[in-house]
Amino acid sequence: MMNPLNCKEVTTRLALGDITIYPIRERLLIRFHLAICWICRKYERQLSVIGQAFTSSIVNLRHATDTGPFKERLVKHLTHRQNRSEDL
């Protein structure tokens, strides 16, 4: 007999990533749980949206062309902090 998974077990597995790494039995239990639990389905969709947003932000960051001012501000900030710590 297959014991059903609870929400905590399902959401943990979903948060860890690709469920295809699990044995077929666990994948079926996850899919069965998602079929009956609207909260976990919503959580799965939210994870997908977060992943897509993260991916698009990384792509946008790679295509950013005006990084000069940011680099200058960062170097200035880090130099200032280093000078302050040396004064102490």
C-alpha positions as a Python dict, from the first residue, in 0.01 Angstrom:
ca = {
    (1, 'M'): (0, 0, 0),
    (2, 'M'): (126, 347, -87),
    (3, 'N'): (120, 601, 192),
    (4, 'P'): (16, 945, 68),
    (5, 'L'): (255, 1235, 109),
    (6, 'N'): (156, 1532, 321),
    (7, 'C'): (189, 1897, 217),
    (8, 'K'): (521, 1947, 395),
    (9, 'E'): (678, 1650, 216),
    (10, 'V'): (546, 1758, -123),
    (11, 'T'): (648, 2122, -91),
    (12, 'T'): (994, 2022, 29),
    (13, 'R'): (1042, 1801, -276),
    (14, 'L'): (909, 2074, -505),
    (15, 'A'): (1139, 2333, -351),
    (16, 'L'): (1442, 2109, -399),
    (17, 'G'): (1389, 2120, -772),
    (18, 'D'): (1322, 1872, -1048),
    (19, 'I'): (1097, 1591, -928),
    (20, 'T'): (1214, 1361, -1206),
    (21, 'I'): (1513, 1269, -989),
    (22, 'Y'): (1280, 1077, -759),
    (23, 'P'): (1174, 717, -817),
    (24, 'I'): (854, 666, -1015),
    (25, 'R'): (662, 575, -697),
    (26, 'E'): (744, 910, -533),
    (27, 'R'): (669, 1104, -851),
    (28, 'L'): (327, 940, -864),
    (29, 'L'): (265, 1025, -499),
    (30, 'I'): (365, 1386, -563),
    (31, 'R'): (143, 1412, -870),
    (32, 'F'): (-147, 1248, -685),
    (33, 'H'): (-109, 1495, -398),
    (34, 'L'): (-95, 1788, -642),
    (35, 'A'): (-412, 1660, -809),
    (36, 'I'): (-608, 1686, -485),
    (37, 'C'): (-435, 1975, -302),
    (38, 'W'): (-494, 2319, -448),
    (39, 'I'): (-257, 2483, -198),
    (40, 'C'): (40, 2274, -313),
    (41, 'R'): (-53, 2334, -678),
    (42, 'K'): (-50, 2706, -607),
    (43, 'Y'): (289, 2671, -437),
    (44, 'E'): (423, 2484, -742),
    (45, 'R'): (304, 2765, -971),
    (46, 'Q'): (460, 3026, -743),
    (47, 'L'): (794, 2842, -755),
    (48, 'S'): (770, 2841, -1133),
    (49, 'V'): (701, 3216, -1147),
    (50, 'I'): (989, 3289, -909),
    (51, 'G'): (1222, 3074, -1119),
    (52, 'Q'): (1118, 3248, -1440),
    (53, 'A'): (1164, 3592, -1282),
    (54, 'F'): (1507, 3496, -1155),
    (55, 'T'): (1610, 3361, -1495),
    (56, 'S'): (1491, 3672, -1676),
    (57, 'S'): (1668, 3901, -1426),
    (58, 'I'): (1994, 3712, -1482),
    (59, 'V'): (1952, 3742, -1859),
    (60, 'N'): (1876, 4114, -1825),
    (61, 'L'): (2179, 4161, -1601),
    (62, 'R'): (2405, 3992, -1857),
    (63, 'H'): (2275, 4224, -2128),
    (64, 'A'): (2318, 4539, -1921),
    (65, 'T'): (2564, 4761, -2103),
    (66, 'D'): (2604, 5053, -1864),
    (67, 'T'): (2789, 4888, -1575),
    (68, 'G'): (3067, 5149, -1558),
    (69, 'P'): (2895, 5385, -1310),
    (70, 'F'): (2793, 5091, -1092),
    (71, 'K'): (3148, 4957, -1083),
    (72, 'E'): (3282, 5302, -997),
    (73, 'R'): (3033, 5345, -712),
    (74, 'L'): (3110, 4997, -581),
    (75, 'V'): (3487, 5052, -584),
    (76, 'K'): (3444, 5390, -418),
    (77, 'H'): (3216, 5239, -151),
    (78, 'L'): (3449, 4948, -79),
    (79, 'T'): (3755, 5175, -68),
    (80, 'H'): (3576, 5409, 172),
    (81, 'R'): (3479, 5119, 399),
    (82, 'Q'): (3832, 4981, 394),
    (83, 'N'): (3975, 5322, 488),
    (84, 'R'): (3727, 5354, 775),
    (85, 'S'): (3816, 5009, 910),
    (86, 'E'): (4188, 5092, 896),
    (87, 'D'): (4126, 5409, 1098),
    (88, 'L'): (3975, 5206, 1380),
}
